[in-house]
């Protein structure tokens, strides 16, 4: 999507200078510090009257079904420091959009083992943000964040984000992002997801549990799985139906890894134009899952790659 005046363009949102309007009819709110307002003097009270100091407070202003939009100002930083840190996620159809680009996008950092963000209202979207699920992506104190993000409502989305989920052997996640069986129609598009090779998760980065009609497109997920056969993406318990997984890269950098995407039997859907990268001989995607695979390759170590099977 095109960038406009230090923002990111999104469907249903119109930019007028640096002031944004939601053409869906929903209200528009802003998150930022008082000091950041100095960068927005040209819009007068347009932002100031709707500025909130953190995302949770802004979420408390939203109304279900209205299509409200929360813009988070460039350079904003917030710690996710407690369980259910955004407890005001109650309204449906809310979109949170980070303004800015690159490293100037808003940054959210999980700083405690039990800190969580629960996407529990339908059609909630988080777009164009930076997320540090295992603490800052620098050498620091030991931290294992058990369940940073859980998606448990239909129609939710995390797209256009940069997500770091492990830095070294003692700065890791147990399961980075979990979808429950209720998270149908989840979208995870154009995300850049990365963990250092030493940051082996207790289980996995992205766990898909029975949600149907999931869409993953243009996404890069690179880091170690917890074992050679459990990749950074793992399906568990209940097979997902109608998945659409396209134009994405899945890489398990664990030594001797054979699987980058751990699927289970009974799935339906398509995997098209994807790359599965592992360090030992293997298919990259768990075979016999039911997913129909086309135009996709698996590279073992430094090999050129062979056709991936479903």
MOLINHU-V270994 format. One record per backbone hydrogen bond with DSSP energy under -0.5 kcal/mol. CO is the residue of the C=O (numbers start at 0). NH is the residue of the N-H. If there is no record, write none. Layout:
# MOLINHU-V270994
co:CO nh:NH
co:CO nh:NH
This chain:
# MOLINHU-V270994
co:1 nh:8
co:5 nh:99
co:9 nh:12
co:11 nh:22
co:11 nh:23
co:13 nh:20
co:14 nh:16
co:15 nh:17
co:15 nh:18
co:18 nh:15
co:20 nh:13
co:20 nh:22
co:21 nh:24
co:26 nh:68
co:28 nh:70
co:29 nh:51
co:30 nh:72
co:32 nh:35
co:32 nh:36
co:33 nh:36
co:34 nh:37
co:35 nh:38
co:36 nh:39
co:37 nh:40
co:39 nh:42
co:40 nh:43
co:42 nh:45
co:43 nh:47
co:44 nh:48
co:46 nh:49
co:47 nh:50
co:49 nh:29
co:51 nh:31
co:53 nh:57
co:54 nh:58
co:55 nh:59
co:57 nh:60
co:58 nh:61
co:62 nh:65
co:67 nh:94
co:68 nh:28
co:68 nh:70
co:69 nh:71
co:69 nh:96
co:70 nh:30
co:70 nh:72
co:71 nh:98
co:72 nh:75
co:75 nh:106
co:77 nh:108
co:78 nh:80
co:79 nh:110
co:79 nh:111
co:81 nh:84
co:81 nh:115
co:83 nh:86
co:84 nh:86
co:85 nh:88
co:87 nh:89
co:87 nh:90
co:91 nh:64
co:93 nh:124
co:94 nh:69
co:94 nh:96
co:95 nh:126
co:96 nh:71
co:98 nh:105
co:100 nh:103
co:101 nh:104
co:103 nh:74
co:105 nh:129
co:106 nh:77
co:107 nh:131
co:108 nh:79
co:111 nh:114
co:112 nh:145
co:115 nh:84
co:116 nh:118
co:116 nh:149
co:117 nh:119
co:118 nh:151
co:118 nh:152
co:120 nh:123
co:121 nh:92
co:123 nh:156
co:124 nh:95
co:125 nh:158
co:126 nh:97
co:128 nh:161
co:129 nh:107
co:130 nh:132
co:130 nh:163
co:131 nh:109
co:131 nh:134
co:134 nh:133
co:135 nh:137
co:142 nh:144
co:142 nh:171
co:143 nh:145
co:144 nh:173
co:145 nh:174
co:147 nh:116
co:148 nh:177
co:149 nh:118
co:149 nh:151
co:150 nh:179
co:152 nh:155
co:153 nh:122
co:155 nh:186
co:156 nh:125
co:158 nh:127
co:160 nh:162
co:160 nh:191
co:161 nh:130
co:161 nh:163
co:162 nh:193
co:163 nh:132
co:163 nh:133
co:165 nh:195
co:167 nh:170
co:169 nh:142
co:170 nh:166
co:170 nh:167
co:171 nh:144
co:172 nh:201
co:173 nh:202
co:173 nh:203
co:175 nh:148
co:176 nh:206
co:177 nh:150
co:178 nh:208
co:179 nh:182
co:181 nh:183
co:182 nh:185
co:183 nh:154
co:185 nh:214
co:186 nh:157
co:187 nh:216
co:188 nh:159
co:190 nh:192
co:190 nh:219
co:191 nh:162
co:192 nh:221
co:193 nh:164
co:195 nh:198
co:195 nh:223
co:197 nh:199
co:202 nh:225
co:203 nh:175
co:204 nh:176
co:204 nh:206
co:205 nh:207
co:205 nh:233
co:206 nh:178
co:206 nh:208
co:207 nh:209
co:207 nh:235
co:211 nh:184
co:213 nh:243
co:214 nh:187
co:215 nh:245
co:216 nh:189
co:218 nh:248
co:219 nh:192
co:220 nh:250
co:221 nh:194
co:222 nh:252
co:223 nh:200
co:227 nh:257
co:227 nh:258
co:228 nh:230
co:229 nh:225
co:229 nh:226
co:231 nh:204
co:231 nh:205
co:232 nh:261
co:233 nh:207
co:235 nh:237
co:237 nh:209
co:239 nh:267
co:240 nh:212
co:242 nh:269
co:243 nh:215
co:243 nh:245
co:244 nh:271
co:245 nh:217
co:247 nh:274
co:248 nh:220
co:249 nh:276
co:250 nh:222
co:250 nh:252
co:253 nh:256
co:256 nh:279
co:257 nh:283
co:259 nh:232
co:260 nh:262
co:260 nh:285
co:261 nh:234
co:263 nh:266
co:267 nh:242
co:268 nh:291
co:269 nh:244
co:270 nh:293
co:271 nh:246
co:273 nh:296
co:274 nh:249
co:274 nh:276
co:275 nh:277
co:275 nh:298
co:276 nh:251
co:277 nh:300
co:282 nh:284
co:283 nh:259
co:283 nh:260
co:285 nh:288
co:288 nh:266
co:290 nh:292
co:291 nh:270
co:293 nh:272
co:295 nh:307
co:296 nh:275
co:297 nh:305
co:298 nh:277
co:298 nh:300
co:299 nh:302
co:305 nh:297
co:309 nh:288
co:309 nh:289
